[in-house]
């Protein structure tokens, strides 16, 4: 499927990551979002961001963690 990658602060659920891990980790984290096959990612994210799985990559004291929000 289509995948988008951008700073975690630009995702609609970034507040959950900021609350759980703090401002410093949140500010340096990235997110991958998976769209539906056959639909350009830019169209998908505007249409169905609530149905999009979000995978946050967090650098917590030098160890990478994956934080997933799947709707």
mmCIF file as Biopython writes it, N, C-alpha, C and O atoms, coordinates in Angstrom:
data_model
#
loop_
_atom_site.group_PDB
_atom_site.id
_atom_site.type_symbol
_atom_site.label_atom_id
_atom_site.label_alt_id
_atom_site.label_comp_id
_atom_site.label_asym_id
_atom_site.label_entity_id
_atom_site.label_seq_id
_atom_site.pdbx_PDB_ins_code
_atom_site.Cartn_x
_atom_site.Cartn_y
_atom_site.Cartn_z
_atom_site.occupancy
_atom_site.B_iso_or_equiv
_atom_site.auth_seq_id
_atom_site.auth_asym_id
_atom_site.pdbx_PDB_model_num
ATOM 1   N N  . UNK A ? 1  ? 0.811   -1.192 0.000  1.0 0.0 1  A 1 
ATOM 2   C CA . UNK A ? 1  ? 0.000   0.000  0.000  1.0 0.0 1  A 1 
ATOM 3   C C  . UNK A ? 1  ? 0.851   1.250  0.000  1.0 0.0 1  A 1 
ATOM 4   O O  . UNK A ? 1  ? 2.079   1.179  -0.018 1.0 0.0 1  A 1 
ATOM 5   N N  . UNK A ? 2  ? 0.217   2.351  0.019  1.0 0.0 2  A 1 
ATOM 6   C CA . UNK A ? 2  ? 0.887   3.648  0.058  1.0 0.0 2  A 1 
ATOM 7   C C  . UNK A ? 2  ? 1.315   3.972  1.475  1.0 0.0 2  A 1 
ATOM 8   O O  . UNK A ? 2  ? 0.583   3.712  2.429  1.0 0.0 2  A 1 
ATOM 9   N N  . UNK A ? 3  ? 2.503   4.540  1.609  1.0 0.0 3  A 1 
ATOM 10  C CA . UNK A ? 3  ? 3.047   4.874  2.921  1.0 0.0 3  A 1 
ATOM 11  C C  . UNK A ? 3  ? 3.532   6.312  2.918  1.0 0.0 3  A 1 
ATOM 12  O O  . UNK A ? 3  ? 4.168   6.768  1.967  1.0 0.0 3  A 1 
ATOM 13  N N  . UNK A ? 4  ? 3.223   7.020  3.998  1.0 0.0 4  A 1 
ATOM 14  C CA . UNK A ? 4  ? 3.725   8.378  4.184  1.0 0.0 4  A 1 
ATOM 15  C C  . UNK A ? 4  ? 4.626   8.415  5.401  1.0 0.0 4  A 1 
ATOM 16  O O  . UNK A ? 4  ? 4.389   7.691  6.368  1.0 0.0 4  A 1 
ATOM 17  N N  . UNK A ? 5  ? 5.646   9.238  5.373  1.0 0.0 5  A 1 
ATOM 18  C CA . UNK A ? 5  ? 6.585   9.378  6.483  1.0 0.0 5  A 1 
ATOM 19  C C  . UNK A ? 5  ? 6.786   10.859 6.771  1.0 0.0 5  A 1 
ATOM 20  O O  . UNK A ? 5  ? 7.022   11.647 5.856  1.0 0.0 5  A 1 
ATOM 21  N N  . UNK A ? 6  ? 6.693   11.240 8.052  1.0 0.0 6  A 1 
ATOM 22  C CA . UNK A ? 6  ? 6.887   12.634 8.424  1.0 0.0 6  A 1 
ATOM 23  C C  . UNK A ? 6  ? 7.119   12.732 9.928  1.0 0.0 6  A 1 
ATOM 24  O O  . UNK A ? 6  ? 6.929   11.743 10.637 1.0 0.0 6  A 1 
ATOM 25  N N  . UNK A ? 7  ? 7.528   13.903 10.439 1.0 0.0 7  A 1 
ATOM 26  C CA . UNK A ? 7  ? 7.725   14.050 11.878 1.0 0.0 7  A 1 
ATOM 27  C C  . UNK A ? 7  ? 6.445   13.701 12.643 1.0 0.0 7  A 1 
ATOM 28  O O  . UNK A ? 7  ? 5.339   14.009 12.198 1.0 0.0 7  A 1 
ATOM 29  N N  . UNK A ? 8  ? 6.609   13.063 13.784 1.0 0.0 8  A 1 
ATOM 30  C CA . UNK A ? 8  ? 5.447   12.639 14.582 1.0 0.0 8  A 1 
ATOM 31  C C  . UNK A ? 8  ? 4.558   13.817 14.967 1.0 0.0 8  A 1 
ATOM 32  O O  . UNK A ? 8  ? 3.348   13.654 15.126 1.0 0.0 8  A 1 
ATOM 33  N N  . UNK A ? 9  ? 5.140   14.986 15.116 1.0 0.0 9  A 1 
ATOM 34  C CA . UNK A ? 9  ? 4.359   16.159 15.516 1.0 0.0 9  A 1 
ATOM 35  C C  . UNK A ? 9  ? 3.304   16.548 14.488 1.0 0.0 9  A 1 
ATOM 36  O O  . UNK A ? 9  ? 2.388   17.305 14.807 1.0 0.0 9  A 1 
ATOM 37  N N  . UNK A ? 10 ? 3.414   16.047 13.264 1.0 0.0 10 A 1 
ATOM 38  C CA . UNK A ? 10 ? 2.454   16.391 12.208 1.0 0.0 10 A 1 
ATOM 39  C C  . UNK A ? 10 ? 1.302   15.392 12.107 1.0 0.0 10 A 1 
ATOM 40  O O  . UNK A ? 10 ? 0.426   15.558 11.258 1.0 0.0 10 A 1 
ATOM 41  N N  . UNK A ? 11 ? 1.281   14.379 12.936 1.0 0.0 11 A 1 
ATOM 42  C CA . UNK A ? 11 ? 0.208   13.385 12.860 1.0 0.0 11 A 1 
ATOM 43  C C  . UNK A ? 11 ? -0.951  13.775 13.770 1.0 0.0 11 A 1 
ATOM 44  O O  . UNK A ? 11 ? -0.757  14.503 14.744 1.0 0.0 11 A 1 
ATOM 45  N N  . UNK A ? 12 ? -2.157  13.293 13.461 1.0 0.0 12 A 1 
ATOM 46  C CA . UNK A ? 12 ? -3.308  13.681 14.266 1.0 0.0 12 A 1 
ATOM 47  C C  . UNK A ? 12 ? -3.308  13.106 15.686 1.0 0.0 12 A 1 
ATOM 48  O O  . UNK A ? 12 ? -4.044  13.595 16.543 1.0 0.0 12 A 1 
ATOM 49  N N  . UNK A ? 13 ? -2.502  12.082 15.946 1.0 0.0 13 A 1 
ATOM 50  C CA . UNK A ? 13 ? -2.472  11.473 17.272 1.0 0.0 13 A 1 
ATOM 51  C C  . UNK A ? 13 ? -1.169  11.776 18.020 1.0 0.0 13 A 1 
ATOM 52  O O  . UNK A ? 13 ? -0.841  11.095 18.992 1.0 0.0 13 A 1 
ATOM 53  N N  . UNK A ? 14 ? -0.441  12.775 17.579 1.0 0.0 14 A 1 
ATOM 54  C CA . UNK A ? 14 ? 0.860   13.072 18.178 1.0 0.0 14 A 1 
ATOM 55  C C  . UNK A ? 14 ? 0.756   13.463 19.650 1.0 0.0 14 A 1 
ATOM 56  O O  . UNK A ? 14 ? 1.707   13.265 20.407 1.0 0.0 14 A 1 
ATOM 57  N N  . UNK A ? 15 ? -0.364  14.005 20.060 1.0 0.0 15 A 1 
ATOM 58  C CA . UNK A ? 15 ? -0.550  14.369 21.467 1.0 0.0 15 A 1 
ATOM 59  C C  . UNK A ? 15 ? -0.439  13.179 22.395 1.0 0.0 15 A 1 
ATOM 60  O O  . UNK A ? 15 ? 0.053   13.318 23.515 1.0 0.0 15 A 1 
ATOM 61  N N  . UNK A ? 16 ? -0.885  12.009 21.956 1.0 0.0 16 A 1 
ATOM 62  C CA . UNK A ? 16 ? -0.771  10.803 22.783 1.0 0.0 16 A 1 
ATOM 63  C C  . UNK A ? 16 ? 0.681   10.431 23.016 1.0 0.0 16 A 1 
ATOM 64  O O  . UNK A ? 16 ? 1.055   10.039 24.121 1.0 0.0 16 A 1 
ATOM 65  N N  . UNK A ? 17 ? 1.492   10.550 21.991 1.0 0.0 17 A 1 
ATOM 66  C CA . UNK A ? 17 ? 2.919   10.251 22.117 1.0 0.0 17 A 1 
ATOM 67  C C  . UNK A ? 17 ? 3.592   11.289 23.015 1.0 0.0 17 A 1 
ATOM 68  O O  . UNK A ? 17 ? 4.408   10.936 23.866 1.0 0.0 17 A 1 
ATOM 69  N N  . UNK A ? 18 ? 3.258   12.550 22.833 1.0 0.0 18 A 1 
ATOM 70  C CA . UNK A ? 18 ? 3.852   13.619 23.651 1.0 0.0 18 A 1 
ATOM 71  C C  . UNK A ? 18 ? 3.515   13.435 25.124 1.0 0.0 18 A 1 
ATOM 72  O O  . UNK A ? 18 ? 4.382   13.611 25.980 1.0 0.0 18 A 1 
ATOM 73  N N  . UNK A ? 19 ? 2.275   13.086 25.432 1.0 0.0 19 A 1 
ATOM 74  C CA . UNK A ? 19 ? 1.868   12.872 26.825 1.0 0.0 19 A 1 
ATOM 75  C C  . UNK A ? 19 ? 2.597   11.674 27.426 1.0 0.0 19 A 1 
ATOM 76  O O  . UNK A ? 19 ? 3.076   11.743 28.558 1.0 0.0 19 A 1 
ATOM 77  N N  . UNK A ? 20 ? 2.683   10.582 26.679 1.0 0.0 20 A 1 
ATOM 78  C CA . UNK A ? 20 ? 3.277   9.343  27.183 1.0 0.0 20 A 1 
ATOM 79  C C  . UNK A ? 20 ? 4.800   9.425  27.337 1.0 0.0 20 A 1 
ATOM 80  O O  . UNK A ? 20 ? 5.344   8.918  28.318 1.0 0.0 20 A 1 
ATOM 81  N N  . UNK A ? 21 ? 5.498   10.061 26.377 1.0 0.0 21 A 1 
ATOM 82  C CA . UNK A ? 21 ? 6.958   10.029 26.356 1.0 0.0 21 A 1 
ATOM 83  C C  . UNK A ? 21 ? 7.636   11.362 26.625 1.0 0.0 21 A 1 
ATOM 84  O O  . UNK A ? 21 ? 8.847   11.397 26.848 1.0 0.0 21 A 1 
ATOM 85  N N  . UNK A ? 22 ? 6.898   12.447 26.610 1.0 0.0 22 A 1 
ATOM 86  C CA . UNK A ? 22 ? 7.482   13.751 26.898 1.0 0.0 22 A 1 
ATOM 87  C C  . UNK A ? 22 ? 7.834   14.535 25.642 1.0 0.0 22 A 1 
ATOM 88  O O  . UNK A ? 22 ? 7.946   13.988 24.545 1.0 0.0 22 A 1 
ATOM 89  N N  . UNK A ? 23 ? 8.002   15.817 25.843 1.0 0.0 23 A 1 
ATOM 90  C CA . UNK A ? 23 ? 8.242   16.768 24.749 1.0 0.0 23 A 1 
ATOM 91  C C  . UNK A ? 23 ? 9.525   16.470 23.973 1.0 0.0 23 A 1 
ATOM 92  O O  . UNK A ? 23 ? 9.525   16.545 22.744 1.0 0.0 23 A 1 
ATOM 93  N N  . UNK A ? 24 ? 10.615  16.133 24.663 1.0 0.0 24 A 1 
ATOM 94  C CA . UNK A ? 24 ? 11.898  15.899 23.999 1.0 0.0 24 A 1 
ATOM 95  C C  . UNK A ? 24 ? 11.868  14.724 23.046 1.0 0.0 24 A 1 
ATOM 96  O O  . UNK A ? 24 ? 12.332  14.835 21.912 1.0 0.0 24 A 1 
ATOM 97  N N  . UNK A ? 25 ? 11.331  13.607 23.486 1.0 0.0 25 A 1 
ATOM 98  C CA . UNK A ? 25 ? 11.245  12.412 22.631 1.0 0.0 25 A 1 
ATOM 99  C C  . UNK A ? 25 ? 10.258  12.668 21.494 1.0 0.0 25 A 1 
ATOM 100 O O  . UNK A ? 25 ? 10.529  12.325 20.343 1.0 0.0 25 A 1 
ATOM 101 N N  . UNK A ? 26 ? 9.130   13.261 21.813 1.0 0.0 26 A 1 
ATOM 102 C CA . UNK A ? 26 ? 8.106   13.565 20.811 1.0 0.0 26 A 1 
ATOM 103 C C  . UNK A ? 26 ? 8.666   14.435 19.693 1.0 0.0 26 A 1 
ATOM 104 O O  . UNK A ? 26 ? 8.372   14.202 18.520 1.0 0.0 26 A 1 
ATOM 105 N N  . UNK A ? 27 ? 9.469   15.433 20.045 1.0 0.0 27 A 1 
ATOM 106 C CA . UNK A ? 27 ? 9.996   16.377 19.062 1.0 0.0 27 A 1 
ATOM 107 C C  . UNK A ? 27 ? 10.972  15.728 18.081 1.0 0.0 27 A 1 
ATOM 108 O O  . UNK A ? 27 ? 11.184  16.254 16.988 1.0 0.0 27 A 1 
ATOM 109 N N  . UNK A ? 28 ? 11.567  14.597 18.454 1.0 0.0 28 A 1 
ATOM 110 C CA . UNK A ? 28 ? 12.564  13.936 17.601 1.0 0.0 28 A 1 
ATOM 111 C C  . UNK A ? 28 ? 12.075  12.604 17.049 1.0 0.0 28 A 1 
ATOM 112 O O  . UNK A ? 28 ? 12.885  11.795 16.596 1.0 0.0 28 A 1 
ATOM 113 N N  . UNK A ? 29 ? 10.792  12.365 17.076 1.0 0.0 29 A 1 
ATOM 114 C CA . UNK A ? 29 ? 10.226  11.098 16.613 1.0 0.0 29 A 1 
ATOM 115 C C  . UNK A ? 29 ? 9.632   11.231 15.219 1.0 0.0 29 A 1 
ATOM 116 O O  . UNK A ? 29 ? 9.314   12.324 14.752 1.0 0.0 29 A 1 
ATOM 117 N N  . UNK A ? 30 ? 9.495   10.079 14.573 1.0 0.0 30 A 1 
ATOM 118 C CA . UNK A ? 30 ? 8.930   10.024 13.225 1.0 0.0 30 A 1 
ATOM 119 C C  . UNK A ? 30 ? 7.749   9.076  13.214 1.0 0.0 30 A 1 
ATOM 120 O O  . UNK A ? 30 ? 7.617   8.210  14.079 1.0 0.0 30 A 1 
ATOM 121 N N  . UNK A ? 31 ? 6.894   9.255  12.222 1.0 0.0 31 A 1 
ATOM 122 C CA . UNK A ? 31 ? 5.729   8.400  12.078 1.0 0.0 31 A 1 
ATOM 123 C C  . UNK A ? 31 ? 5.621   7.919  10.635 1.0 0.0 31 A 1 
ATOM 124 O O  . UNK A ? 31 ? 5.925   8.648  9.691  1.0 0.0 31 A 1 
ATOM 125 N N  . UNK A ? 32 ? 5.185   6.685  10.496 1.0 0.0 32 A 1 
ATOM 126 C CA . UNK A ? 32 ? 4.814   6.130  9.191  1.0 0.0 32 A 1 
ATOM 127 C C  . UNK A ? 32 ? 3.308   5.917  9.219  1.0 0.0 32 A 1 
ATOM 128 O O  . UNK A ? 32 ? 2.760   5.458  10.221 1.0 0.0 32 A 1 
ATOM 129 N N  . UNK A ? 33 ? 2.656   6.242  8.144  1.0 0.0 33 A 1 
ATOM 130 C CA . UNK A ? 33 ? 1.219   6.036  8.027  1.0 0.0 33 A 1 
ATOM 131 C C  . UNK A ? 33 ? 0.959   5.237  6.756  1.0 0.0 33 A 1 
ATOM 132 O O  . UNK A ? 33 ? 1.507   5.536  5.695  1.0 0.0 33 A 1 
ATOM 133 N N  . UNK A ? 34 ? 0.127   4.230  6.880  1.0 0.0 34 A 1 
ATOM 134 C CA . UNK A ? 34 ? -0.157  3.352  5.740  1.0 0.0 34 A 1 
ATOM 135 C C  . UNK A ? 34 ? -1.524  3.675  5.158  1.0 0.0 34 A 1 
ATOM 136 O O  . UNK A ? 34 ? -2.530  3.674  5.867  1.0 0.0 34 A 1 
ATOM 137 N N  . UNK A ? 35 ? -1.548  3.950  3.863  1.0 0.0 35 A 1 
ATOM 138 C CA . UNK A ? 35 ? -2.797  4.223  3.167  1.0 0.0 35 A 1 
ATOM 139 C C  . UNK A ? 35 ? -3.285  2.990  2.421  1.0 0.0 35 A 1 
ATOM 140 O O  . UNK A ? 35 ? -2.651  1.935  2.460  1.0 0.0 35 A 1 
ATOM 141 N N  . UNK A ? 36 ? -4.391  3.130  1.757  1.0 0.0 36 A 1 
ATOM 142 C CA . UNK A ? 36 ? -4.980  2.026  0.996  1.0 0.0 36 A 1 
ATOM 143 C C  . UNK A ? 36 ? -4.317  1.915  -0.377 1.0 0.0 36 A 1 
ATOM 144 O O  . UNK A ? 36 ? -4.007  2.922  -1.014 1.0 0.0 36 A 1 
ATOM 145 N N  . UNK A ? 37 ? -4.109  0.686  -0.818 1.0 0.0 37 A 1 
ATOM 146 C CA . UNK A ? 37 ? -3.524  0.440  -2.129 1.0 0.0 37 A 1 
ATOM 147 C C  . UNK A ? 37 ? -4.429  1.015  -3.217 1.0 0.0 37 A 1 
ATOM 148 O O  . UNK A ? 37 ? -5.650  0.878  -3.151 1.0 0.0 37 A 1 
ATOM 149 N N  . UNK A ? 38 ? -3.836  1.649  -4.202 1.0 0.0 38 A 1 
ATOM 150 C CA . UNK A ? 38 ? -4.577  2.174  -5.335 1.0 0.0 38 A 1 
ATOM 151 C C  . UNK A ? 38 ? -5.042  3.609  -5.180 1.0 0.0 38 A 1 
ATOM 152 O O  . UNK A ? 38 ? -5.530  4.205  -6.141 1.0 0.0 38 A 1 
ATOM 153 N N  . UNK A ? 39 ? -4.902  4.173  -3.994 1.0 0.0 39 A 1 
ATOM 154 C CA . UNK A ? 39 ? -5.290  5.567  -3.763 1.0 0.0 39 A 1 
ATOM 155 C C  . UNK A ? 39 ? -4.021  6.327  -3.386 1.0 0.0 39 A 1 
ATOM 156 O O  . UNK A ? 39 ? -3.334  5.912  -2.453 1.0 0.0 39 A 1 
ATOM 157 N N  . UNK A ? 40 ? -3.681  7.415  -4.064 1.0 0.0 40 A 1 
ATOM 158 C CA . UNK A ? 40 ? -2.494  8.181  -3.685 1.0 0.0 40 A 1 
ATOM 159 C C  . UNK A ? 40 ? -2.555  8.580  -2.209 1.0 0.0 40 A 1 
ATOM 160 O O  . UNK A ? 40 ? -3.611  8.955  -1.699 1.0 0.0 40 A 1 
ATOM 161 N N  . UNK A ? 41 ? -1.417  8.493  -1.540 1.0 0.0 41 A 1 
ATOM 162 C CA . UNK A ? 41 ? -1.385  8.738  -0.095 1.0 0.0 41 A 1 
ATOM 163 C C  . UNK A ? 41 ? -1.953  10.101 0.271  1.0 0.0 41 A 1 
ATOM 164 O O  . UNK A ? 41 ? -2.691  10.212 1.251  1.0 0.0 41 A 1 
ATOM 165 N N  . UNK A ? 42 ? -1.629  11.134 -0.488 1.0 0.0 42 A 1 
ATOM 166 C CA . UNK A ? 42 ? -2.137  12.480 -0.171 1.0 0.0 42 A 1 
ATOM 167 C C  . UNK A ? 42 ? -3.664  12.540 -0.188 1.0 0.0 42 A 1 
ATOM 168 O O  . UNK A ? 42 ? -4.262  13.265 0.606  1.0 0.0 42 A 1 
ATOM 169 N N  . UNK A ? 43 ? -4.295  11.787 -1.082 1.0 0.0 43 A 1 
ATOM 170 C CA . UNK A ? 43 ? -5.757  11.735 -1.113 1.0 0.0 43 A 1 
ATOM 171 C C  . UNK A ? 43 ? -6.297  10.912 0.048  1.0 0.0 43 A 1 
ATOM 172 O O  . UNK A ? 43 ? -7.277  11.293 0.687  1.0 0.0 43 A 1 
ATOM 173 N N  . UNK A ? 44 ? -5.655  9.785  0.315  1.0 0.0 44 A 1 
ATOM 174 C CA . UNK A ? 44 ? -6.106  8.893  1.388  1.0 0.0 44 A 1 
ATOM 175 C C  . UNK A ? 44 ? -6.087  9.595  2.749  1.0 0.0 44 A 1 
ATOM 176 O O  . UNK A ? 44 ? -7.059  9.523  3.501  1.0 0.0 44 A 1 
ATOM 177 N N  . UNK A ? 45 ? -5.005  10.259 3.055  1.0 0.0 45 A 1 
ATOM 178 C CA . UNK A ? 45 ? -4.851  10.869 4.369  1.0 0.0 45 A 1 
ATOM 179 C C  . UNK A ? 45 ? -5.874  11.976 4.606  1.0 0.0 45 A 1 
ATOM 180 O O  . UNK A ? 45 ? -6.305  12.181 5.740  1.0 0.0 45 A 1 
ATOM 181 N N  . UNK A ? 46 ? -6.266  12.687 3.562  1.0 0.0 46 A 1 
ATOM 182 C CA . UNK A ? 46 ? -7.296  13.719 3.701  1.0 0.0 46 A 1 
ATOM 183 C C  . UNK A ? 46 ? -8.677  13.093 3.867  1.0 0.0 46 A 1 
ATOM 184 O O  . UNK A ? 46 ? -9.526  13.629 4.579  1.0 0.0 46 A 1 
ATOM 185 N N  . UNK A ? 47 ? -8.895  11.965 3.214  1.0 0.0 47 A 1 
ATOM 186 C CA . UNK A ? 47 ? -10.207 11.320 3.221  1.0 0.0 47 A 1 
ATOM 187 C C  . UNK A ? 47 ? -10.445 10.476 4.468  1.0 0.0 47 A 1 
ATOM 188 O O  . UNK A ? 47 ? -11.507 10.568 5.084  1.0 0.0 47 A 1 
ATOM 189 N N  . UNK A ? 48 ? -9.460  9.646  4.849  1.0 0.0 48 A 1 
ATOM 190 C CA . UNK A ? 48 ? -9.672  8.662  5.907  1.0 0.0 48 A 1 
ATOM 191 C C  . UNK A ? 48 ? -8.540  8.611  6.918  1.0 0.0 48 A 1 
ATOM 192 O O  . UNK A ? 48 ? -8.023  7.526  7.187  1.0 0.0 48 A 1 
ATOM 193 N N  . UNK A ? 49 ? -8.137  9.730  7.488  1.0 0.0 49 A 1 
ATOM 194 C CA . UNK A ? 49 ? -7.043  9.701  8.464  1.0 0.0 49 A 1 
ATOM 195 C C  . UNK A ? 49 ? -7.419  8.910  9.712  1.0 0.0 49 A 1 
ATOM 196 O O  . UNK A ? 49 ? -6.541  8.364  10.380 1.0 0.0 49 A 1 
ATOM 197 N N  . UNK A ? 50 ? -8.709  8.838  10.038 1.0 0.0 50 A 1 
ATOM 198 C CA . UNK A ? 50 ? -9.142  8.065  11.204 1.0 0.0 50 A 1 
ATOM 199 C C  . UNK A ? 50 ? -9.017  6.558  10.981 1.0 0.0 50 A 1 
ATOM 200 O O  . UNK A ? 50 ? -8.965  5.798  11.949 1.0 0.0 50 A 1 
ATOM 201 N N  . UNK A ? 51 ? -8.968  6.115  9.725  1.0 0.0 51 A 1 
ATOM 202 C CA . UNK A ? 51 ? -8.827  4.690  9.420  1.0 0.0 51 A 1 
ATOM 203 C C  . UNK A ? 51 ? -7.385  4.301  9.114  1.0 0.0 51 A 1 
ATOM 204 O O  . UNK A ? 51 ? -7.110  3.152  8.766  1.0 0.0 51 A 1 
ATOM 205 N N  . UNK A ? 52 ? -6.483  5.237  9.239  1.0 0.0 52 A 1 
ATOM 206 C CA . UNK A ? 52 ? -5.087  5.023  8.882  1.0 0.0 52 A 1 
ATOM 207 C C  . UNK A ? 52 ? -4.310  4.458  10.061 1.0 0.0 52 A 1 
ATOM 208 O O  . UNK A ? 52 ? -4.405  4.999  11.163 1.0 0.0 52 A 1 
ATOM 209 N N  . UNK A ? 53 ? -3.535  3.376  9.867  1.0 0.0 53 A 1 
ATOM 210 C CA . UNK A ? 53 ? -2.634  2.917  10.928 1.0 0.0 53 A 1 
ATOM 211 C C  . UNK A ? 53 ? -1.424  3.856  11.023 1.0 0.0 53 A 1 
ATOM 212 O O  . UNK A ? 53 ? -0.836  4.232  10.008 1.0 0.0 53 A 1 
ATOM 213 N N  . UNK A ? 54 ? -1.070  4.220  12.233 1.0 0.0 54 A 1 
ATOM 214 C CA . UNK A ? 54 ? 0.049   5.127  12.489 1.0 0.0 54 A 1 
ATOM 215 C C  . UNK A ? 54 ? 1.104   4.373  13.279 1.0 0.0 54 A 1 
ATOM 216 O O  . UNK A ? 54 ? 0.804   3.785  14.318 1.0 0.0 54 A 1 
ATOM 217 N N  . UNK A ? 55 ? 2.351   4.388  12.788 1.0 0.0 55 A 1 
ATOM 218 C CA . UNK A ? 55 ? 3.459   3.707  13.447 1.0 0.0 55 A 1 
ATOM 219 C C  . UNK A ? 55 ? 4.525   4.733  13.821 1.0 0.0 55 A 1 
ATOM 220 O O  . UNK A ? 55 ? 5.212   5.272  12.954 1.0 0.0 55 A 1 
ATOM 221 N N  . UNK A ? 56 ? 4.653   4.994  15.113 1.0 0.0 56 A 1 
ATOM 222 C CA . UNK A ? 56 ? 5.600   5.990  15.618 1.0 0.0 56 A 1 
ATOM 223 C C  . UNK A ? 56 ? 6.918   5.313  15.970 1.0 0.0 56 A 1 
ATOM 224 O O  . UNK A ? 56 ? 6.935   4.276  16.634 1.0 0.0 56 A 1 
ATOM 225 N N  . UNK A ? 57 ? 8.013   5.900  15.525 1.0 0.0 57 A 1 
ATOM 226 C CA . UNK A ? 57 ? 9.344   5.414  15.858 1.0 0.0 57 A 1 
ATOM 227 C C  . UNK A ? 57 ? 9.953   6.406  16.850 1.0 0.0 57 A 1 
ATOM 228 O O  . UNK A ? 57 ? 10.206  7.563  16.515 1.0 0.0 57 A 1 
ATOM 229 N N  . UNK A ? 58 ? 10.183  5.931  18.076 1.0 0.0 58 A 1 
ATOM 230 C CA . UNK A ? 58 ? 10.619  6.782  19.170 1.0 0.0 58 A 1 
ATOM 231 C C  . UNK A ? 58 ? 12.016  6.389  19.633 1.0 0.0 58 A 1 
ATOM 232 O O  . UNK A ? 58 ? 12.281  5.212  19.879 1.0 0.0 58 A 1 
ATOM 233 N N  . UNK A ? 59 ? 12.896  7.348  19.751 1.0 0.0 59 A 1 
ATOM 234 C CA . UNK A ? 59 ? 14.235  7.115  20.276 1.0 0.0 59 A 1 
ATOM 235 C C  . UNK A ? 59 ? 14.204  7.429  21.770 1.0 0.0 59 A 1 
ATOM 236 O O  . UNK A ? 59 ? 14.263  8.590  22.174 1.0 0.0 59 A 1 
ATOM 237 N N  . UNK A ? 60 ? 14.109  6.376  22.584 1.0 0.0 60 A 1 
ATOM 238 C CA . UNK A ? 60 ? 14.014  6.522  24.031 1.0 0.0 60 A 1 
ATOM 239 C C  . UNK A ? 60 ? 15.359  6.122  24.634 1.0 0.0 60 A 1 
ATOM 240 O O  . UNK A ? 60 ? 15.678  4.939  24.748 1.0 0.0 60 A 1 
ATOM 241 N N  . UNK A ? 61 ? 16.135  7.127  25.014 1.0 0.0 61 A 1 
ATOM 242 C CA . UNK A ? 61 ? 17.459  6.918  25.612 1.0 0.0 61 A 1 
ATOM 243 C C  . UNK A ? 61 ? 18.339  5.986  24.772 1.0 0.0 61 A 1 
ATOM 244 O O  . UNK A ? 61 ? 18.987  5.086  25.306 1.0 0.0 61 A 1 
ATOM 245 N N  . UNK A ? 62 ? 18.356  6.209  23.462 1.0 0.0 62 A 1 
ATOM 246 C CA . UNK A ? 62 ? 19.212  5.441  22.562 1.0 0.0 62 A 1 
ATOM 247 C C  . UNK A ? 62 ? 18.650  4.112  22.099 1.0 0.0 62 A 1 
ATOM 248 O O  . UNK A ? 62 ? 19.322  3.387  21.365 1.0 0.0 62 A 1 
ATOM 249 N N  . UNK A ? 63 ? 17.443  3.773  22.505 1.0 0.0 63 A 1 
ATOM 250 C CA . UNK A ? 63 ? 16.802  2.523  22.067 1.0 0.0 63 A 1 
ATOM 251 C C  . UNK A ? 63 ? 15.521  2.874  21.313 1.0 0.0 63 A 1 
ATOM 252 O O  . UNK A ? 63 ? 14.699  3.659  21.784 1.0 0.0 63 A 1 
ATOM 253 N N  . UNK A ? 64 ? 15.372  2.281  20.146 1.0 0.0 64 A 1 
ATOM 254 C CA . UNK A ? 64 ? 14.195  2.576  19.322 1.0 0.0 64 A 1 
ATOM 255 C C  . UNK A ? 64 ? 13.004  1.769  19.801 1.0 0.0 64 A 1 
ATOM 256 O O  . UNK A ? 64 ? 13.117  0.574  20.075 1.0 0.0 64 A 1 
ATOM 257 N N  . UNK A ? 65 ? 11.866  2.429  19.898 1.0 0.0 65 A 1 
ATOM 258 C CA . UNK A ? 65 ? 10.601  1.788  20.248 1.0 0.0 65 A 1 
ATOM 259 C C  . UNK A ? 65 ? 9.584   2.080  19.159 1.0 0.0 65 A 1 
ATOM 260 O O  . UNK A ? 65 ? 9.603   3.132  18.521 1.0 0.0 65 A 1 
ATOM 261 N N  . UNK A ? 66 ? 8.708   1.126  18.972 1.0 0.0 66 A 1 
ATOM 262 C CA . UNK A ? 66 ? 7.617   1.300  18.015 1.0 0.0 66 A 1 
ATOM 263 C C  . UNK A ? 66 ? 6.332   1.454  18.800 1.0 0.0 66 A 1 
ATOM 264 O O  . UNK A ? 66 ? 5.999   0.609  19.632 1.0 0.0 66 A 1 
ATOM 265 N N  . UNK A ? 67 ? 5.616   2.525  18.539 1.0 0.0 67 A 1 
ATOM 266 C CA . UNK A ? 67 ? 4.345   2.808  19.182 1.0 0.0 67 A 1 
ATOM 267 C C  . UNK A ? 67 ? 3.315   2.868  18.074 1.0 0.0 67 A 1 
ATOM 268 O O  . UNK A ? 67 ? 3.381   3.741  17.209 1.0 0.0 67 A 1 
ATOM 269 N N  . UNK A ? 68 ? 2.368   1.949  18.091 1.0 0.0 68 A 1 
ATOM 270 C CA . UNK A ? 68 ? 1.412   1.852  16.986 1.0 0.0 68 A 1 
ATOM 271 C C  . UNK A ? 68 ? 0.009   2.240  17.439 1.0 0.0 68 A 1 
ATOM 272 O O  . UNK A ? 68 ? -0.433  1.885  18.532 1.0 0.0 68 A 1 
ATOM 273 N N  . UNK A ? 69 ? -0.672  2.972  16.577 1.0 0.0 69 A 1 
ATOM 274 C CA . UNK A ? 69 ? -2.088  3.293  16.763 1.0 0.0 69 A 1 
ATOM 275 C C  . UNK A ? 69 ? -2.778  2.811  15.501 1.0 0.0 69 A 1 
ATOM 276 O O  . UNK A ? 69 ? -2.583  3.362  14.418 1.0 0.0 69 A 1 
ATOM 277 N N  . UNK A ? 70 ? -3.582  1.782  15.656 1.0 0.0 70 A 1 
ATOM 278 C CA . UNK A ? 70 ? -4.308  1.216  14.517 1.0 0.0 70 A 1 
ATOM 279 C C  . UNK A ? 70 ? -5.796  1.358  14.779 1.0 0.0 70 A 1 
ATOM 280 O O  . UNK A ? 70 ? -6.305  0.899  15.802 1.0 0.0 70 A 1 
ATOM 281 N N  . UNK A ? 71 ? -6.472  1.983  13.870 1.0 0.0 71 A 1 
ATOM 282 C CA . UNK A ? 71 ? -7.903  2.247  14.031 1.0 0.0 71 A 1 
ATOM 283 C C  . UNK A ? 71 ? -8.728  1.230  13.283 1.0 0.0 71 A 1 
ATOM 284 O O  . UNK A ? 71 ? -9.957  1.294  13.304 1.0 0.0 71 A 1 
#
